[in-house]
Amino acid sequence: MEMDPAITGRPSWTTPISLTRRLKLHRTLFETVASVLGSSIRSRISIASNFYDLGGNSLNSVYTVTKLQEQGFLIGVSEFISCNTLGDVLNKMRGEYYEEDPILAHGKQQDSRRYVAQMLQDSHRTRVTDMITTSFYQKADLDRWLMPDIRAEDYTELLDSMWEPLLEKNLSFVVQTQRGETVGVALNFDANDEPPVKINSKLEDCVQFLGAPGVSYKSVMCCVIRENQLPQGKGQVLHGLMMATHSSMSPQQNVEVIHFMEEEMLRIARKGGFAGVFTTNTSPLTQ
C-alpha cells in the first residue's frame, strides 16, 4: 500500500477532534480503502484522492462503507459516494452509534431530492427491457458464469412473459431523474400471488436461483423459505424479483439509484400492508 507523504501534514479537516482521533480516522480509512481496492489501485492514496479515480466502483464502494461500519465508523452510503476526496470522507466519518440507521436516514434525505418513483407503465417497456438485459447479461455473476448459453434475447423473452402480470399487479416501479429520464427499475410481485412463467432457455437456471414466479422458483432453498418461514396468503410478502439501473449511470449514481429503490420497495410494502419483503440480496449494507 503506497500513501502520499503529504498525509502527515496538517489537513484542513473541519471536524473539531483530537490529533489522536484524526490519526485513527485517517489510518482506518486509508487501510480500508487499500484492502478493498487491493491491486486495482491506480495511484497513490492521499486525502486529495477520489475513491473512484483510485479504482473504486459501485460494488466496492458499498464494501468500503460496510468495512468502515464493522470498525465502528458510521457514514451513510449516500454521504460516501457524494464525497469528492478521501478528505471529505474523513470529515463525515463518525465513531459513535446512532439509534436511527444512518444508511437509511442519510440515503433517504439525499436521494429523495434527486429521484422520483413512478409505477410501471406500458410506455416504460423498451427502456426497462434494455436496463434488465444490460444489467443482468453484462454484469450479473451467475448469468456470466452460464454464458455463452445465455443470450441477450432471453431477457426479452422473460420480460415478455411477465410484462402484463407486472402491470396488472401494480407493485413494480421505475426511477426517474428530475428531468424525467428513466434510470432504474424494480420488478416486484406478491410472493403468494405470482403468475406462472415459462422460460425456454438456460436463463431458467438463473431465474430459479432468484426465486422467480412460476414453476421455476421451486428450487430447494426458495421453496423451503417460502413454505416454512414466510407468512402465507396474499398480501403478506412483497417479492423483490429484479432491480436494474441504466448503463449510463456512474458508480456513484448506481449506488444512489439502487439505494433509492430499496427505500421505495419498503414504502410500497408498508403502504400495501405487507408483513415484509422477500428478495435475493447481494448488498452487505442491507442484508
TAWOCOR-V303215 format. One record per residue. SS is DSSP state (helix for helix, strand for strand, loop for the rest). PHI is phi as a letter, one per 20 degrees, with the letter a starting at -180 (* if undefined). Layout:
SS | PHI
SS | PHI
This chain:
loop | *
loop | d
strand | c
loop | f
helix | g
helix | f
helix | f
helix | e
loop | f
loop | d
loop | f
loop | e
loop | f
loop | e
loop | f
loop | f
loop | c
loop | f
helix | f
helix | f
helix | f
helix | f
helix | f
helix | f
helix | g
helix | g
helix | f
helix | f
helix | f
helix | f
helix | f
helix | f
helix | g
helix | f
helix | f
helix | f
helix | f
helix | l
helix | f
helix | e
loop | f
loop | e
loop | b
loop | f
strand | e
loop | b
loop | f
loop | e
loop | f
loop | e
loop | g
loop | f
loop | f
loop | f
loop | p
loop | f
loop | b
helix | f
helix | f
helix | f
helix | f
helix | f
helix | f
helix | f
helix | f
helix | f
helix | f
helix | f
helix | f
helix | f
loop | e
loop | n
loop | d
strand | d
loop | b
loop | f
helix | f
helix | f
helix | f
helix | f
helix | f
helix | e
loop | f
loop | f
loop | c
helix | f
helix | f
helix | f
helix | f
helix | g
helix | f
helix | d
loop | f
strand | c
loop | d
loop | d
loop | e
loop | d
loop | f
loop | e
loop | f
helix | f
helix | f
helix | f
helix | f
helix | f
helix | f
helix | f
helix | f
helix | e
helix | f
loop | f
loop | e
loop | e
strand | c
strand | c
strand | d
strand | c
strand | f
loop | g
loop | c
helix | f
helix | f
helix | e
helix | g
helix | f
helix | f
helix | f
helix | g
helix | f
helix | f
helix | f
helix | f
helix | f
helix | f
helix | e
helix | f
helix | e
helix | d
loop | f
helix | f
helix | f
helix | f
helix | f
helix | f
helix | e
loop | f
loop | e
loop | f
loop | e
loop | d
helix | f
helix | f
helix | f
helix | f
helix | f
helix | f
helix | f
helix | f
helix | g
helix | f
helix | d
helix | g
helix | f
helix | f
helix | f
helix | f
helix | f
helix | f
loop | l
loop | d
loop | e
strand | b
strand | d
strand | d
strand | c
strand | f
loop | f
loop | e
loop | n
loop | e
strand | f
strand | c
strand | b
strand | b
strand | c
strand | d
strand | c
strand | c
strand | f
loop | g
loop | d
loop | b
loop | d
loop | f
loop | f
loop | c
loop | d
loop | c
loop | d
loop | b
loop | f
helix | f
helix | g
helix | f
helix | f
helix | f
helix | f
helix | f
helix | f
loop | n
loop | f
loop | f
loop | n
helix | f
helix | f
helix | f
loop | f
loop | f
helix | g
helix | f
helix | f
helix | f
helix | f
helix | f
helix | f
helix | e
helix | d
loop | c
loop | d
loop | g
loop | e
loop | n
loop | f
loop | m
loop | d
strand | c
strand | e
strand | e
strand | e
strand | e
strand | b
strand | c
strand | b
strand | c
loop | f
loop | f
loop | f
loop | f
loop | f
helix | g
helix | f
helix | f
helix | g
helix | f
helix | g
helix | f
helix | f
helix | f
helix | f
helix | f
helix | f
helix | f
helix | f
helix | f
helix | f
helix | f
helix | f
helix | f
helix | f
helix | f
loop | e
loop | m
loop | f
loop | f
strand | a
strand | d
strand | d
strand | b
loop | e
loop | d
loop | d
loop | e
loop | f
loop | f
loop | c
loop | f
